[in-house]
Amino acid sequence: MELGKSAALAGKITVTGVALLALTLHMASQKTRFDNAALVLLFIALLPWLAAVISRAELPGGWKIEFQAVKTEQRRIAQEIDALKFLVSNFLTEPECRHLDGMASERPYHARQDGTTSYFELELRRLRALGFIQGRPEHGVRSLVKSITDARGQDVDVKDHFEITARGRDYLRLRTEMLTPPVGAEAASPG
């Protein structure tokens, strides 16, 4: 890593040195104060040191310079964003997301006894362990499972036993933001 930094520094010094030498020769040969060519040479001398500050430069005559370091950093950030999107979208299973959405809604969130009740219980325990839901006073998984069993196939409102936490709402908001493409993104071409 140090070798790469040292080579980059040497490259910056070389470009600056050559540009300053050309500027000096230009100024001496033209016996002028400061013209457009001198300005361009001065800009080129400063360019390597400005690369960390600016992402692109446009010179007279339509010349454009885009800095590779900035593009590389943008690619790295895009990869990190993609990784975060993947993690956020797959942090909870689809059933766990449905349960969390159901508890965040204004409507009752019903459950009834069927072949998935044991999975439902595990999913609620995981949501509670993550701090996304919490039991209401004197209620929790056991009281909900007992109510479901006692209801014998009839609907039970899960919200009588659990409520979504601020952390659970934050997760749902973050998941929605991360998974919703920006306006106009479908028209943008990759690359």
C-alpha positions in Angstrom: 0.0 0.0 0.0 2.8 2.4 0.8 4.4 1.7 -2.5 1.2 2.7 -4.3 1.0 5.9 -2.3 4.6 6.7 -3.0 4.1 6.1 -6.7 1.0 8.3 -6.8 3.0 11.1 -5.0 5.8 10.7 -7.5 3.3 10.9 -10.4 1.8 14.1 -8.9 5.2 15.7 -8.4 6.2 14.8 -12.0 3.1 16.2 -13.6 3.4 19.4 -11.5 7.1 19.7 -12.2 6.8 19.2 -16.0 3.8 21.7 -16.2 5.7 24.3 -14.1 8.8 23.9 -16.3 6.7 24.3 -19.4 5.0 27.4 -17.9 8.5 28.8 -17.1 9.7 28.2 -20.6 6.5 29.6 -22.1 6.7 32.8 -20.0 10.4 33.2 -20.8 10.0 32.6 -24.6 6.9 34.7 -25.0 8.1 37.6 -22.8 4.5 38.1 -21.8 2.7 38.5 -18.6 0.1 35.7 -18.4 -2.0 34.4 -21.3 -4.4 31.5 -21.8 -1.7 29.0 -22.4 0.0 30.0 -19.2 -3.3 29.6 -17.4 -3.8 26.1 -18.8 -0.2 25.1 -17.8 -0.7 26.4 -14.3 -4.0 24.5 -14.1 -2.3 21.3 -15.2 0.4 21.9 -12.5 -2.3 22.1 -9.9 -4.5 19.4 -11.3 -3.0 16.4 -9.5 -3.4 18.1 -6.2 -7.0 19.1 -6.9 -8.1 15.5 -7.8 -9.1 14.8 -4.2 -11.3 17.9 -4.2 -12.9 18.0 -7.7 -14.3 15.2 -9.7 -13.9 16.6 -13.2 -12.3 19.6 -15.0 -13.2 21.2 -18.3 -10.5 23.0 -20.0 -10.8 25.6 -22.8 -11.4 24.0 -26.1 -13.8 21.4 -24.7 -11.2 19.2 -23.0 -12.7 17.3 -20.1 -10.8 15.4 -17.4 -12.5 13.0 -15.0 -10.5 11.7 -12.1 -10.1 8.0 -11.8 -9.9 8.2 -8.0 -13.4 9.7 -7.9 -14.8 7.1 -10.3 -13.2 4.3 -8.3 -14.6 5.7 -5.0 -18.1 6.1 -6.6 -17.9 2.4 -7.7 -16.9 1.3 -4.2 -19.7 3.3 -2.7 -22.2 1.9 -5.2 -21.1 -1.6 -4.3 -21.5 -0.9 -0.6 -25.0 0.5 -1.2 -25.9 -2.7 -3.1 -24.5 -4.8 -0.3 -26.6 -2.8 2.2 -29.7 -3.1 0.1 -29.1 -6.9 -0.1 -28.7 -7.1 3.7 -31.7 -4.9 4.5 -33.9 -6.7 2.0 -32.9 -10.2 3.3 -32.6 -9.4 7.0 -36.1 -10.6 7.7 -37.9 -13.5 5.9 -41.0 -12.6 3.9 -43.3 -13.9 6.6 -41.5 -11.9 9.2 -41.9 -8.8 7.1 -45.6 -9.5 6.6 -46.0 -9.8 10.4 -44.1 -6.5 11.0 -46.2 -4.8 8.3 -49.3 -6.2 9.8 -48.5 -4.8 13.2 -47.5 -1.4 11.7 -50.9 -1.1 10.0 -53.9 0.7 11.5 -56.1 -2.4 11.0 -56.2 -5.5 13.2 -53.6 -8.2 12.4 -55.4 -11.5 12.6 -53.9 -15.0 13.0 -55.6 -18.3 13.5 -54.5 -21.9 14.3 -53.3 -23.9 11.3 -50.3 -25.9 10.2 -48.0 -22.8 10.3 -48.7 -21.8 13.9 -45.4 -23.1 15.2 -43.5 -21.2 12.5 -45.6 -18.1 13.3 -44.5 -18.4 17.0 -40.8 -18.7 16.0 -41.1 -15.7 13.7 -42.7 -13.6 16.4 -40.0 -14.6 18.9 -37.3 -13.5 16.4 -39.0 -10.2 15.8 -39.2 -9.7 19.5 -35.5 -10.7 20.0 -34.5 -8.1 17.3 -36.4 -5.5 19.2 -38.9 -4.9 16.3 -41.9 -5.8 18.4 -42.7 -6.0 22.1 -45.3 -7.7 24.2 -48.1 -5.6 25.6 -48.3 -5.6 29.4 -49.0 -9.1 30.7 -48.9 -10.5 27.1 -46.4 -12.1 24.8 -45.9 -15.3 22.7 -47.4 -17.7 25.3 -50.5 -15.6 25.8 -50.9 -15.3 22.0 -50.4 -19.0 21.3 -52.9 -19.8 24.1 -55.5 -17.4 22.6 -55.0 -18.9 19.1 -55.4 -22.4 20.5 -58.5 -21.4 22.6 -60.0 -19.7 19.5 -60.1 -23.1 17.7 -59.6 -21.8 14.2 -61.2 -18.4 14.7 -59.2 -15.2 14.2 -57.2 -13.6 17.0 -55.9 -10.1 16.8 -52.1 -10.3 17.3 -52.1 -6.6 18.2 -53.9 -7.5 21.5 -50.6 -9.2 22.5 -47.9 -7.4 20.6 -47.1 -3.9 19.3 -44.4 -2.7 16.9 -41.6 -0.7 18.4 -39.9 2.4 17.1 -37.0 0.2 16.0 -39.5 -2.0 14.0 -41.0 1.1 12.3 -37.5 2.4 11.5 -36.6 -0.9 9.9 -39.8 -0.9 7.7 -39.0 2.7 6.7 -35.4 1.9 5.9 -36.4 -1.2 3.9 -39.0 0.8 1.9 -36.4 3.5 1.2 -33.7 1.1 0.2 -35.9 -1.0 -2.0 -37.8 1.8 -3.7 -36.0 2.8 -6.9 -35.4 6.6 -7.2 -37.7 8.5 -9.5 -36.4 8.1 -13.1 -34.1 5.2 -12.2 -35.9 2.9 -14.5 -35.0 5.1 -17.5 -31.3 5.3 -16.5 -29.0 2.9 -18.2 -26.4 0.9 -16.2 -22.8 1.6 -16.5 
